[in-house]
Amino acid sequence: MVYRRLLNDLKAQGVASVHSQRLAELARGTAAQVRRDLMGLGQYGTPTHGYDVVRLLEGLREYLDSPKTQGIALVGIGHLGQAILSYFAGRRPRLAIQVAFDKAPARIDCTLHHCPCHSIDRLEAVLHEMNLKLAIVAVPAESAQEITDRLVKAGVRGLVNFAPAPLKTPENVFVENIDITTSIEKVAFFAMQRTRVGGRNRTTAASRRVPNQEVRAP
């Protein structure tokens, strides 16, 4: 989540320790909130050195990740699906895209980024065989609900939706919607607002009314 991404960035920069105030600035929150979140993980910093970055990452991994490897199914292996496969490969040892599905003959019965790709006709059978509970939907909007219904019936309980369409799911299924177009439009809007005030790094009244869509987790 947000803290893990920020801490990984700091680690890549060679930063060994970080204070709550710096994390708060990067996460666009408050130092008090950061300290409360990290205390919930059993992590405590010192006034002199702050928090140990590696130790924080280890604490986040224990809190967020399942002790066992969790497999993910990817539905849709077009340009977006292939980009997701490429980006996610090897990033999380305990969280991996283990199988992908598509209807295009050229994307069936092959392997992409070490991930086997099957026909969408085999969706239910493969999911039951592998006992997968997580899936990524990267199909066109007109196909998203049908695919989602099939995934839910096959036992999936967590979905990341890249399709530009709202999904209807039972209450016991968690859905995270990733709307790239809306995010770009939001960035473009606020960039324009800042340009109008002379390019200064100023938060407008409008930006204070629009919530940050990225969820921060401890």
C-alpha angles and dihedrals in degrees: 000000000000098000092046092050092049093046092049089052091051092047090051088053090055095252110154100185138018136192123231091245091059093047089049091053091050093046093042092237137102130283090235091056092048091052091049092049093049093045086058086061092049091251120138130181132202128237090239104045105013117208128343105243097211092047091050091051090051091050092050091049092053091048100043105031128073114243087236128055111269117211124216130203119216117206113197122036100194122120093299095044092050090049090052091050092049094046097045099043109121096350097115118031092199097040118055141158099242102174139016135200136203140155098224110102092221090061097047129094093012138103125244120186089346090306120123114230123210139182115274086237088072095051099112096040094051094044091052091047093050094036093225120177100179130067142172118218112209102158132116117284094253091059099040100090094045091050091046092052090052092048093050092048088051091057104265112151102175126052135183106200119204093164114108092239136086115251127219112216138159118268091255092062119083117212127193111194117209109195107181094178093054091048092052091047090051092051091047092050096051092042087056091049091053091047089056092056093053100274093286118149094253129148111228125216088249093056091053089057095051113077120226105254093210110096116225115214128182 
